[in-house]
Structures are given as C-alpha cells and as structure tokens.
Amino acid sequence: MHTRLLITSLLIFSLFHACSSSDPKEKDSSFHTYSVNLSGTEKHFFEQIESLSLTVLEETDSSLFGTISNIELHGSSLYVVEGKQRRLFQFSNQGKFLALLNSVGEGPNEYLRITDLSIKEGKITILDQPRQRVSFWTQNLQFIDSEKLGFSANNFQVLNDGTYLFDNSYILPNDTTFSSLIVTNHDFSIQRGLIPFSHERQLGFANNSIQQLDEGYYYRPIYNDTVYFISQQTSTQPLFKLDFGEFWRLSNEFKTDNELFQAYREEGVLKKDMVFWLYTWVNKDRVFLRTILFPSYTTIGTLIDRETGKSINLDLSVGGDPRAALRLLEFNLEGKNYMELLPSQLEELLEYIPEEEIRIVGGKTLKDALNNENPGLLSFTFKGFD
C-alpha cells in the first residue's frame, strides 16, 4: 500500500514539474542544437544543386539593373527589387519586362528605399525604413496610399488577419518596448512586443529577416544564435540553436556596439575569424546558412538536415574571390529555391553542370543568358546528403 502511494506521489510530482517548467526549450522536445564547424568547405555550392531552371530577365532601356535585393512571386508575375533598393521591376514568370516603379523622393507617393515588400491579395506593401513609412501599390505598380509608422523597422510580414509583424531589431520603437519584433494593428499602432532584449544596439551586423515557414514565420535576432518560430497568432517558441563553437563571439565577447565597432575598425584586434554576418533560411526539412567570417571575409554556405543534424559546408566563392560570393534569395518558395545569377556566375556554373542540364525559361537560349547584362534568376533544388 505504502509502495503504491509512494509511486503515485512521485508520478504526480513528475507531471507537475514537467508542466511547470519555465524553459520553453524543455517543454518542446523538437528543439535542436545544430553544430556548425566553419573550419573549411567540402565542395562547391554548384555541386550540391540539381533541377536547374534559369529565367533571363529581359533587358530594355527601362529594365536594366545590376543586382537583386529581393524577389516576390505573385500569380504569373515576378517582382524584383534591385540591389540599390531604389527600383521595383515587374516581369512575367517567363522573364518579359512588364512595368517599373521608380518613385524615389519624399512625397506621399514616393519612397527613399524599398527596404522590404509583401504582396497579399493583389496589393503590394512597401516598407521604407529611412522614412519610417509604408506605401501601398496595385500589382500593376500604381500608387494607392501611404502611412507613417512612427518607428524604425528593417523587415515585416502581413499576417493572415491583416495585422503586421515588424522586425525593429535592437532599436526601440518607443520608450517601453524592448523587443526585437513588434505586432501592430491595421493602423500600425503597436500592440505588443515579441522576443525581448535588455539593451538597445544600433549596429546591424549579422541581421536576418522574418521568413515564412509553413503556417507561421521564423526569425533570428541580431547577435543571437537561436532561431524562433512565430505563429499566425504571434506566439513564439525557440526552434533551434546554431552552435558555431569558437567562431561565435557576437553575444559573449562583444556585448556592446563600441566593442564590436572597435574590433571591426582596428587592424589586429581579431586574431582569428569569427561569425560576422549570418543569413538563415529554414524549411520543414532543412536549414541553409550563409555565413561571412571576419576578418577574412570568407563566405560559407552550410546545408543542415533538420532531422539528423547532418551538415555540409559549401564553397560560395566565384572565381576564387571570397567577396564575390553566391547569394540565395528564397528557400523553398513554391517548392523551389531561388538565387541571383550574374553572367560571371553563370560561366562558373557551367564548369560544374553540363549545359543540357540547365533549362532556360521563356524560349531563351544559354547564349541569351550569357549576353544579358541583367542578372538571371536561377531556381533549383538541393541534392540529398551523401
């Protein structure tokens, strides 16, 4: 009898202790830590991709640009923000140029920079970070309206109910909201903050945007090695941690802007490489990292299997130049991955992949792609792990 009572008491205590844990990582058995060793690379990025399709973006007097900052697919249209974030181009999904938005200025129907954009139900929302403003446009790039935010933000997402999720990083939107993300209503009034921090920071090193994942979003704050999941109802939980070992010094050694700035400016302060810029993409199966090390500026792509934790480091350099590195634009957008492909990068791609394995979209030829001054848009899938 006493033995049975003791066992029952222990079970009740165990259940209570498990349910009352204050650590979300302890509650969620799906939380993982992925080890990332940045000591070297195993193969070139182009050796790890397949099912390639290249869209040649039509080159006209009105559609000539150098690099791509952001893309959005909507219906049969492809929207491209140029690298300088001043112009927005609309192309067909076959690469034909359709329209241009070039309204740089400080008027109500103008912007200084297209910091981020979202397309929902045929309406384009543009975030203009320098002016702390959003503007609304038709899918044919005609002006609708604009609104003042009253706070600084780097990226945003429009939630399913029409409210907004903004990434204000470590910059305070007001005197009381010490949070990396803020939720606003339809009128852009702040409702609450998500993922709190203790001290405001101005330097934007190692930034990351809010990206869609299944029915929610994922986000990694600056100076943070943990990636969070945010639901449509804006509840948050840690999704996984990235363990860079000795290469991670952002949140322990350099705790202030001044410490990091001095390390960046003063030659010889850093005796060995550290993670400096980090971009993270996530889908239900994999994680892709684009890590820039400082002071060498070596850029490494890391592909991680979320189930097994197995990873492979990929060389992203072009022509052996670590600063001319490949850039991913979208990860698993409508079942595909997308990257910008400059003509010089296309030439390097052909050193790894036969011409006949690259599908050119829209009736164009490989010669058209090589002679086009605009960057191309390459869609692909990743090969499996060996």
C-alpha positions as a Markdown table, in Angstrom:
| # | Residue | x | y | z |
|---|---|---|---|---|
| 1 | Met | 0.0 | 0.0 | 0.0 |
| 2 | His | 2.7 | 2.4 | 1.0 |
| 3 | Thr | 4.8 | 1.5 | -2.0 |
| 4 | Arg | 1.8 | 2.2 | -4.3 |
| 5 | Leu | 1.2 | 5.5 | -2.6 |
| 6 | Leu | 4.8 | 6.5 | -3.0 |
| 7 | Ile | 4.8 | 5.6 | -6.7 |
| 8 | Thr | 1.6 | 7.6 | -7.2 |
| 9 | Ser | 3.1 | 10.7 | -5.4 |
| 10 | Leu | 6.3 | 10.5 | -7.5 |
| 11 | Leu | 4.3 | 10.4 | -10.7 |
| 12 | Ile | 2.2 | 13.4 | -9.7 |
| 13 | Phe | 5.3 | 15.3 | -8.7 |
| 14 | Ser | 7.0 | 14.5 | -12.0 |
| 15 | Leu | 4.0 | 15.5 | -14.1 |
| 16 | Phe | 3.7 | 18.8 | -12.1 |
| 17 | His | 7.4 | 19.5 | -12.5 |
| 18 | Ala | 7.3 | 18.9 | -16.3 |
| 19 | Cys | 4.2 | 21.1 | -16.8 |
| 20 | Ser | 5.5 | 24.0 | -14.7 |
| 21 | Ser | 9.0 | 24.3 | -16.4 |
| 22 | Ser | 9.7 | 27.9 | -17.3 |
| 23 | Asp | 12.2 | 27.0 | -20.0 |
| 24 | Pro | 10.4 | 26.7 | -23.4 |
| 25 | Lys | 13.3 | 24.6 | -24.7 |
| 26 | Glu | 12.5 | 22.0 | -22.0 |
| 27 | Lys | 8.8 | 22.0 | -23.0 |
| 28 | Asp | 9.4 | 21.4 | -26.7 |
| 29 | Ser | 11.2 | 18.2 | -27.4 |
| 30 | Ser | 11.5 | 19.3 | -31.1 |
| 31 | Phe | 14.1 | 21.9 | -30.1 |
| 32 | His | 17.5 | 21.0 | -31.5 |
| 33 | Thr | 21.1 | 22.4 | -31.4 |
| 34 | Tyr | 23.0 | 22.1 | -34.7 |
| 35 | Ser | 26.8 | 22.0 | -34.6 |
| 36 | Val | 28.3 | 24.1 | -37.4 |
| 37 | Asn | 32.1 | 23.8 | -37.9 |
| 38 | Leu | 33.3 | 26.6 | -40.2 |
| 39 | Ser | 36.9 | 25.4 | -40.5 |
| 40 | Gly | 36.6 | 24.6 | -44.2 |
| 41 | Thr | 34.3 | 23.5 | -47.1 |
| 42 | Glu | 33.7 | 20.1 | -48.6 |
| 43 | Lys | 32.5 | 21.0 | -52.1 |
| 44 | His | 31.4 | 23.9 | -54.2 |
| 45 | Phe | 27.7 | 25.1 | -54.0 |
| 46 | Phe | 27.1 | 24.2 | -57.6 |
| 47 | Glu | 28.0 | 20.6 | -57.0 |
| 48 | Gln | 25.1 | 20.3 | -54.5 |
| 49 | Ile | 22.2 | 21.6 | -56.6 |
| 50 | Glu | 20.1 | 20.0 | -59.3 |
| 51 | Ser | 16.8 | 20.5 | -61.3 |
| 52 | Leu | 18.0 | 23.9 | -62.6 |
| 53 | Ser | 15.8 | 26.5 | -64.4 |
| 54 | Leu | 17.2 | 29.9 | -65.4 |
| 55 | Thr | 14.9 | 32.8 | -66.1 |
| 56 | Val | 16.5 | 35.5 | -68.3 |
| 57 | Leu | 15.2 | 38.9 | -67.1 |
| 58 | Glu | 14.6 | 41.0 | -70.2 |
| 59 | Glu | 17.0 | 43.8 | -70.7 |
| 60 | Thr | 15.5 | 47.1 | -72.0 |
| 61 | Asp | 16.2 | 50.8 | -71.5 |
| 62 | Ser | 13.8 | 50.8 | -68.6 |
| 63 | Ser | 14.7 | 47.4 | -67.1 |
| 64 | Leu | 18.5 | 47.4 | -66.9 |
| 65 | Phe | 19.9 | 46.8 | -63.4 |
| 66 | Gly | 22.9 | 45.2 | -61.7 |
| 67 | Thr | 22.0 | 43.0 | -58.8 |
| 68 | Ile | 18.9 | 41.7 | -57.0 |
| 69 | Ser | 18.0 | 42.6 | -53.4 |
| 70 | Asn | 14.6 | 40.8 | -53.1 |
| 71 | Ile | 12.0 | 38.9 | -55.1 |
| 72 | Glu | 8.3 | 38.1 | -54.8 |
| 73 | Leu | 6.3 | 35.7 | -56.9 |
| 74 | His | 2.6 | 36.6 | -57.3 |
| 75 | Gly | 0.4 | 34.8 | -59.8 |
| 76 | Ser | 2.1 | 35.0 | -63.2 |
| 77 | Ser | 4.3 | 37.9 | -62.2 |
| 78 | Leu | 7.8 | 38.1 | -60.8 |
| 79 | Tyr | 8.7 | 41.3 | -58.8 |
| 80 | Val | 12.3 | 42.2 | -58.5 |
| 81 | Val | 13.8 | 44.8 | -56.1 |
| 82 | Glu | 17.2 | 45.9 | -57.5 |
| 83 | Gly | 20.3 | 45.8 | -55.2 |
| 84 | Lys | 20.3 | 49.5 | -54.5 |
| 85 | Gln | 16.6 | 49.2 | -53.3 |
| 86 | Arg | 15.5 | 52.2 | -55.4 |
| 87 | Arg | 13.5 | 50.5 | -58.2 |
| 88 | Leu | 10.9 | 47.7 | -58.3 |
| 89 | Phe | 10.6 | 45.8 | -61.6 |
| 90 | Gln | 7.6 | 43.6 | -62.7 |
| 91 | Phe | 8.4 | 40.8 | -65.0 |
| 92 | Ser | 6.3 | 37.9 | -66.3 |
| 93 | Asn | 7.2 | 34.5 | -65.0 |
| 94 | Gln | 8.9 | 34.0 | -68.4 |
| 95 | Gly | 11.2 | 37.0 | -67.8 |
| 96 | Lys | 9.4 | 39.5 | -70.0 |
| 97 | Phe | 9.6 | 43.1 | -68.7 |
| 98 | Leu | 6.2 | 44.5 | -67.8 |
| 99 | Ala | 6.4 | 47.6 | -65.6 |
| 100 | Leu | 8.8 | 49.7 | -63.5 |
| 101 | Leu | 8.3 | 51.5 | -60.2 |
| 102 | Asn | 10.8 | 54.3 | -59.7 |
| 103 | Ser | 9.4 | 56.9 | -57.3 |
| 104 | Val | 12.3 | 57.9 | -55.2 |
| 105 | Gly | 11.6 | 61.0 | -53.2 |
| 106 | Glu | 9.9 | 62.3 | -50.0 |
| 107 | Gly | 6.4 | 62.9 | -51.3 |
| 108 | Pro | 3.3 | 60.9 | -50.2 |
| 109 | Asn | 3.6 | 58.6 | -53.3 |
| 110 | Glu | 7.4 | 58.3 | -53.1 |
| 111 | Tyr | 10.0 | 56.4 | -51.0 |
| 112 | Leu | 13.7 | 56.7 | -50.3 |
| 113 | Arg | 14.3 | 52.9 | -50.2 |
| 114 | Ile | 12.4 | 49.7 | -50.8 |
| 115 | Thr | 13.6 | 48.1 | -47.6 |
| 116 | Asp | 11.1 | 45.2 | -47.8 |
| 117 | Leu | 7.9 | 44.4 | -49.6 |
| 118 | Ser | 4.9 | 42.0 | -49.3 |
| 119 | Ile | 2.2 | 41.1 | -51.7 |
| 120 | Lys | -1.2 | 40.0 | -50.4 |
| 121 | Glu | -4.5 | 39.7 | -52.3 |
| 122 | Gly | -3.1 | 41.7 | -55.2 |
| 123 | Lys | -1.9 | 44.6 | -53.1 |
| 124 | Ile | 1.8 | 45.4 | -52.7 |
| 125 | Thr | 3.0 | 46.9 | -49.4 |
| 126 | Ile | 6.5 | 48.6 | -49.4 |
| 127 | Leu | 8.5 | 49.3 | -46.3 |
| 128 | Asp | 10.6 | 52.5 | -46.5 |
| 129 | Gln | 12.9 | 52.2 | -43.5 |
| 130 | Pro | 14.7 | 55.7 | -43.8 |
| 131 | Arg | 11.3 | 57.5 | -43.7 |
| 132 | Gln | 9.7 | 55.1 | -41.3 |
| 133 | Arg | 6.8 | 54.7 | -43.7 |
| 134 | Val | 4.8 | 52.1 | -45.6 |
| 135 | Ser | 3.1 | 52.6 | -49.0 |
| 136 | Phe | 0.6 | 50.6 | -50.9 |
| 137 | Trp | 0.5 | 49.9 | -54.6 |
| 138 | Thr | -1.6 | 47.8 | -57.0 |
| 139 | Gln | 0.0 | 44.7 | -58.6 |
| 140 | Asn | 0.5 | 46.9 | -61.7 |
| 141 | Leu | 2.6 | 49.3 | -59.6 |
| 142 | Gln | 0.0 | 52.1 | -59.4 |
| 143 | Phe | 0.0 | 54.1 | -56.1 |
| 144 | Ile | -2.9 | 53.6 | -53.6 |
| 145 | Asp | -1.9 | 55.2 | -50.3 |
| 146 | Ser | 0.8 | 55.6 | -47.7 |
| 147 | Glu | 1.1 | 55.7 | -43.9 |
| 148 | Lys | 3.6 | 56.9 | -41.4 |
| 149 | Leu | 4.8 | 54.2 | -38.9 |
| 150 | Gly | 6.5 | 56.3 | -36.2 |
| 151 | Phe | 9.2 | 53.7 | -35.6 |
| 152 | Ser | 12.1 | 52.1 | -37.4 |
| 153 | Ala | 11.8 | 48.7 | -38.9 |
| 154 | Asn | 14.0 | 46.5 | -41.2 |
| 155 | Asn | 11.6 | 43.9 | -42.4 |
| 156 | Phe | 8.0 | 42.9 | -42.0 |
| 157 | Gln | 5.2 | 40.4 | -42.7 |
| 158 | Val | 1.5 | 40.9 | -43.2 |
| 159 | Leu | -0.3 | 38.4 | -41.0 |
| 160 | Asn | -3.4 | 36.4 | -42.2 |
| 161 | Asp | -5.7 | 38.7 | -40.3 |
| 162 | Gly | -4.2 | 41.8 | -42.0 |
| 163 | Thr | -2.2 | 43.0 | -39.0 |
| 164 | Tyr | 1.6 | 43.4 | -39.1 |
| 165 | Leu | 4.7 | 41.9 | -37.7 |
| 166 | Phe | 7.8 | 44.2 | -37.9 |
| 167 | Asp | 11.4 | 43.5 | -37.2 |
| 168 | Asn | 12.8 | 46.5 | -35.4 |
| 169 | Ser | 15.9 | 44.6 | -34.4 |
| 170 | Tyr | 17.5 | 46.1 | -31.3 |
| 171 | Ile | 16.2 | 49.6 | -31.9 |
| 172 | Leu | 13.4 | 50.7 | -29.5 |
| 173 | Pro | 10.1 | 51.6 | -31.3 |
| 174 | Asn | 9.2 | 53.5 | -28.1 |
| 175 | Asp | 10.5 | 54.1 | -24.6 |
| 176 | Thr | 9.0 | 50.9 | -23.1 |
| 177 | Thr | 9.1 | 48.2 | -25.8 |
| 178 | Phe | 12.4 | 46.3 | -25.5 |
| 179 | Ser | 11.6 | 43.7 | -28.1 |
| 180 | Ser | 13.1 | 42.6 | -31.4 |
| 181 | Leu | 9.7 | 42.1 | -33.1 |
| 182 | Ile | 6.6 | 44.2 | -32.7 |
| 183 | Val | 3.0 | 43.5 | -33.6 |
| 184 | Thr | 0.8 | 46.3 | -34.8 |
| 185 | Asn | -2.9 | 46.6 | -35.7 |
| 186 | His | -4.2 | 47.7 | -39.2 |
| 187 | Asp | -3.5 | 51.3 | -38.3 |
| 188 | Phe | 0.1 | 50.5 | -37.3 |
| 189 | Ser | -0.4 | 51.1 | -33.6 |
| 190 | Ile | 1.9 | 48.9 | -31.5 |
| 191 | Gln | 0.0 | 46.2 | -29.8 |
| 192 | Arg | 2.8 | 44.2 | -28.2 |
| 193 | Gly | 6.5 | 43.2 | -28.5 |
| 194 | Leu | 8.0 | 39.7 | -29.1 |
| 195 | Ile | 11.4 | 38.3 | -28.2 |
| 196 | Pro | 12.6 | 40.8 | -25.6 |
| 197 | Phe | 16.2 | 42.2 | -25.2 |
| 198 | Ser | 17.9 | 44.1 | -22.4 |
| 199 | His | 19.9 | 46.8 | -24.2 |
| 200 | Glu | 19.4 | 48.8 | -27.3 |
| 201 | Arg | 22.0 | 48.4 | -30.1 |
| 202 | Gln | 22.5 | 50.4 | -33.3 |
| 203 | Leu | 24.9 | 48.3 | -35.4 |
| 204 | Gly | 23.1 | 46.0 | -37.7 |
| 205 | Phe | 25.7 | 43.2 | -38.1 |
| 206 | Ala | 24.5 | 39.7 | -38.7 |
| 207 | Asn | 20.9 | 40.7 | -39.4 |
| 208 | Asn | 18.2 | 38.4 | -40.6 |
| 209 | Ser | 14.7 | 38.9 | -41.9 |
| 210 | Ile | 11.3 | 37.4 | -41.0 |
| 211 | Gln | 10.7 | 34.5 | -43.3 |
| 212 | Gln | 7.6 | 32.4 | -43.8 |
| 213 | Leu | 7.6 | 28.8 | -42.7 |
| 214 | Asp | 4.5 | 26.6 | -43.1 |
| 215 | Glu | 1.7 | 28.5 | -41.4 |
| 216 | Gly | 3.9 | 30.8 | -39.5 |
| 217 | Tyr | 7.3 | 32.5 | -39.6 |
| 218 | Tyr | 10.9 | 32.1 | -38.4 |
| 219 | Tyr | 13.2 | 34.7 | -37.2 |
| 220 | Arg | 16.8 | 35.0 | -35.8 |
| 221 | Pro | 17.5 | 38.3 | -33.9 |
| 222 | Ile | 20.8 | 40.1 | -34.5 |
| 223 | Tyr | 23.6 | 38.9 | -32.2 |
| 224 | Asn | 21.6 | 35.7 | -31.4 |
| 225 | Asp | 22.4 | 32.1 | -32.3 |
| 226 | Thr | 18.8 | 30.9 | -31.7 |
| 227 | Val | 16.1 | 30.8 | -34.4 |
| 228 | Tyr | 12.5 | 31.3 | -33.3 |
| 229 | Phe | 9.2 | 30.2 | -34.7 |
| 230 | Ile | 6.3 | 32.7 | -34.7 |
| 231 | Ser | 2.7 | 31.5 | -35.3 |
| 232 | Gln | 0.0 | 33.5 | -37.1 |
| 233 | Gln | -1.4 | 34.3 | -33.6 |
| 234 | Thr | 2.1 | 35.6 | -32.8 |
| 235 | Ser | 3.0 | 33.1 | -30.1 |
| 236 | Thr | 6.8 | 32.4 | -30.1 |
| 237 | Gln | 9.0 | 29.5 | -29.3 |
| 238 | Pro | 12.7 | 28.6 | -29.9 |
| 239 | Leu | 13.0 | 26.4 | -32.9 |
| 240 | Phe | 16.7 | 25.6 | -32.9 |
| 241 | Lys | 20.2 | 26.8 | -31.8 |
| 242 | Leu | 23.2 | 27.1 | -34.0 |
| 243 | Asp | 26.4 | 26.1 | -32.2 |
| 244 | Phe | 29.4 | 27.7 | -34.1 |
| 245 | Gly | 31.9 | 26.9 | -31.3 |
| 246 | Glu | 34.9 | 29.2 | -31.3 |
| 247 | Phe | 33.6 | 31.1 | -34.3 |
| 248 | Trp | 30.7 | 32.6 | -32.3 |
| 249 | Arg | 31.7 | 35.7 | -30.4 |
| 250 | Leu | 28.9 | 38.1 | -31.0 |
| 251 | Ser | 26.8 | 37.6 | -27.9 |
| 252 | Asn | 29.5 | 36.8 | -25.4 |
| 253 | Glu | 32.7 | 38.7 | -26.1 |
| 254 | Phe | 31.3 | 41.7 | -28.0 |
| 255 | Lys | 28.4 | 42.8 | -25.8 |
| 256 | Thr | 28.2 | 46.5 | -26.9 |
| 257 | Asp | 28.3 | 48.4 | -30.2 |
| 258 | Asn | 31.6 | 50.0 | -29.2 |
| 259 | Glu | 33.3 | 46.7 | -28.6 |
| 260 | Leu | 32.2 | 45.3 | -31.9 |
| 261 | Phe | 32.9 | 48.6 | -33.8 |
| 262 | Gln | 36.5 | 48.7 | -32.4 |
| 263 | Ala | 37.1 | 45.1 | -33.4 |
| 264 | Tyr | 35.8 | 45.9 | -36.9 |
| 265 | Arg | 37.9 | 49.1 | -37.3 |
| 266 | Glu | 41.2 | 48.2 | -35.6 |
| 267 | Glu | 43.6 | 46.0 | -37.5 |
| 268 | Gly | 44.9 | 43.2 | -35.4 |
| 269 | Val | 42.2 | 43.2 | -32.8 |
| 270 | Leu | 40.8 | 39.9 | -34.2 |
| 271 | Lys | 43.5 | 37.2 | -34.3 |
| 272 | Lys | 41.2 | 34.6 | -35.9 |
| 273 | Asp | 37.9 | 34.5 | -37.9 |
| 274 | Met | 34.5 | 35.0 | -36.3 |
| 275 | Val | 30.9 | 34.9 | -37.5 |
| 276 | Phe | 30.2 | 38.4 | -38.6 |
| 277 | Trp | 27.2 | 38.3 | -41.0 |
| 278 | Leu | 24.8 | 35.4 | -40.8 |
| 279 | Tyr | 21.7 | 34.8 | -43.0 |
| 280 | Thr | 19.4 | 31.9 | -42.1 |
| 281 | Trp | 16.8 | 30.1 | -44.3 |
| 282 | Val | 14.6 | 27.4 | -43.0 |
| 283 | Asn | 12.0 | 24.9 | -44.4 |
| 284 | Lys | 10.4 | 21.9 | -42.8 |
| 285 | Asp | 13.4 | 19.6 | -43.8 |
| 286 | Arg | 16.5 | 21.7 | -44.0 |
| 287 | Val | 18.3 | 24.8 | -42.9 |
| 288 | Phe | 20.6 | 26.8 | -45.1 |
| 289 | Leu | 23.2 | 29.3 | -43.7 |
| 290 | Arg | 25.2 | 31.9 | -45.5 |
| 291 | Thr | 28.0 | 32.9 | -43.1 |
| 292 | Ile | 30.5 | 35.7 | -43.7 |
| 293 | Leu | 33.6 | 35.4 | -41.5 |
| 294 | Phe | 35.7 | 38.4 | -40.4 |
| 295 | Pro | 38.4 | 39.5 | -40.9 |
| 296 | Ser | 39.0 | 37.1 | -43.9 |
| 297 | Tyr | 35.5 | 37.8 | -45.5 |
| 298 | Thr | 35.3 | 34.1 | -46.3 |
| 299 | Thr | 31.7 | 33.2 | -47.2 |
| 300 | Ile | 30.5 | 29.7 | -46.4 |
| 301 | Gly | 27.2 | 28.1 | -47.2 |
| 302 | Thr | 26.0 | 25.4 | -44.8 |
| 303 | Leu | 23.2 | 22.9 | -45.5 |
| 304 | Ile | 21.7 | 21.2 | -42.5 |
| 305 | Asp | 19.3 | 18.2 | -42.3 |
| 306 | Arg | 16.9 | 19.2 | -39.6 |
| 307 | Glu | 16.0 | 15.6 | -38.6 |
| 308 | Thr | 19.5 | 14.1 | -38.4 |
| 309 | Gly | 21.6 | 17.3 | -37.7 |
| 310 | Lys | 24.0 | 16.3 | -40.5 |
| 311 | Ser | 25.5 | 19.2 | -42.3 |
| 312 | Ile | 27.8 | 20.0 | -45.3 |
| 313 | Asn | 29.8 | 23.2 | -45.8 |
| 314 | Leu | 29.7 | 24.6 | -49.4 |
| 315 | Asp | 32.1 | 27.0 | -51.1 |
| 316 | Leu | 30.1 | 30.1 | -52.3 |
| 317 | Ser | 33.1 | 31.9 | -53.8 |
| 318 | Val | 33.1 | 32.8 | -57.5 |
| 319 | Gly | 36.5 | 32.7 | -59.3 |
| 320 | Gly | 38.2 | 32.1 | -56.0 |
| 321 | Asp | 37.2 | 35.5 | -54.7 |
| 322 | Pro | 35.6 | 35.2 | -51.2 |
| 323 | Arg | 34.0 | 38.6 | -51.6 |
| 324 | Ala | 32.2 | 37.6 | -54.9 |
| 325 | Ala | 30.0 | 35.1 | -53.2 |
| 326 | Leu | 26.8 | 33.5 | -54.3 |
| 327 | Arg | 23.6 | 34.7 | -52.7 |
| 328 | Leu | 20.4 | 32.8 | -52.0 |
| 329 | Leu | 17.2 | 34.9 | -52.4 |
| 330 | Glu | 14.4 | 32.4 | -51.4 |
| 331 | Phe | 14.4 | 29.0 | -49.8 |
| 332 | Asn | 11.6 | 26.7 | -50.7 |
| 333 | Leu | 9.3 | 29.3 | -52.3 |
| 334 | Glu | 6.5 | 27.4 | -54.0 |
| 335 | Gly | 8.7 | 24.3 | -53.7 |
| 336 | Lys | 11.8 | 25.8 | -55.2 |
| 337 | Asn | 14.9 | 27.7 | -54.1 |
| 338 | Tyr | 16.0 | 30.9 | -55.9 |
| 339 | Met | 19.2 | 32.7 | -56.3 |
| 340 | Glu | 20.6 | 35.6 | -58.3 |
| 341 | Leu | 22.9 | 34.5 | -61.1 |
| 342 | Leu | 25.2 | 37.1 | -62.7 |
| 343 | Pro | 26.8 | 36.4 | -66.1 |
| 344 | Ser | 30.2 | 35.6 | -64.5 |
| 345 | Gln | 28.5 | 33.3 | -62.1 |
| 346 | Leu | 26.7 | 31.5 | -64.9 |
| 347 | Glu | 30.1 | 30.9 | -66.6 |
| 348 | Glu | 31.3 | 29.3 | -63.3 |
| 349 | Leu | 28.1 | 27.2 | -63.1 |
| 350 | Leu | 28.9 | 25.7 | -66.5 |
| 351 | Glu | 32.2 | 24.4 | -65.1 |
| 352 | Tyr | 30.2 | 22.2 | -62.7 |
| 353 | Ile | 27.0 | 21.4 | -64.5 |
| 354 | Pro | 26.6 | 20.5 | -68.2 |
| 355 | Glu | 24.7 | 22.9 | -70.4 |
| 356 | Glu | 22.0 | 20.3 | -71.2 |
| 357 | Glu | 21.0 | 20.1 | -67.5 |
| 358 | Ile | 20.1 | 23.8 | -67.3 |
| 359 | Arg | 16.5 | 24.6 | -68.5 |
| 360 | Ile | 16.3 | 28.1 | -69.9 |
| 361 | Val | 12.8 | 29.6 | -69.4 |
| 362 | Gly | 10.7 | 31.5 | -71.9 |
| 363 | Gly | 12.2 | 30.3 | -75.2 |
| 364 | Lys | 15.6 | 31.9 | -74.5 |
| 365 | Thr | 19.0 | 30.2 | -75.0 |
| 366 | Leu | 22.1 | 29.9 | -73.0 |
| 367 | Lys | 23.8 | 32.4 | -75.3 |
| 368 | Asp | 21.0 | 34.9 | -74.5 |
| 369 | Ala | 21.6 | 34.4 | -70.8 |
| 370 | Leu | 25.4 | 34.9 | -71.1 |
| 371 | Asn | 25.0 | 38.1 | -73.2 |
| 372 | Asn | 22.3 | 39.6 | -71.0 |
| 373 | Glu | 23.5 | 42.4 | -68.7 |
| 374 | Asn | 20.8 | 41.8 | -66.1 |
| 375 | Pro | 21.3 | 39.1 | -63.6 |
| 376 | Gly | 19.3 | 35.9 | -64.2 |
| 377 | Leu | 17.1 | 34.1 | -61.7 |
| 378 | Leu | 18.1 | 30.5 | -61.1 |
| 379 | Ser | 15.7 | 28.1 | -59.5 |
| 380 | Phe | 17.0 | 24.8 | -58.2 |
| 381 | Thr | 16.7 | 22.0 | -55.6 |
| 382 | Phe | 19.4 | 20.7 | -53.3 |
| 383 | Lys | 20.7 | 17.2 | -53.7 |
| 384 | Gly | 20.4 | 14.8 | -50.8 |
| 385 | Phe | 23.2 | 14.3 | -48.3 |
| 386 | Asp | 25.8 | 11.6 | -49.1 |
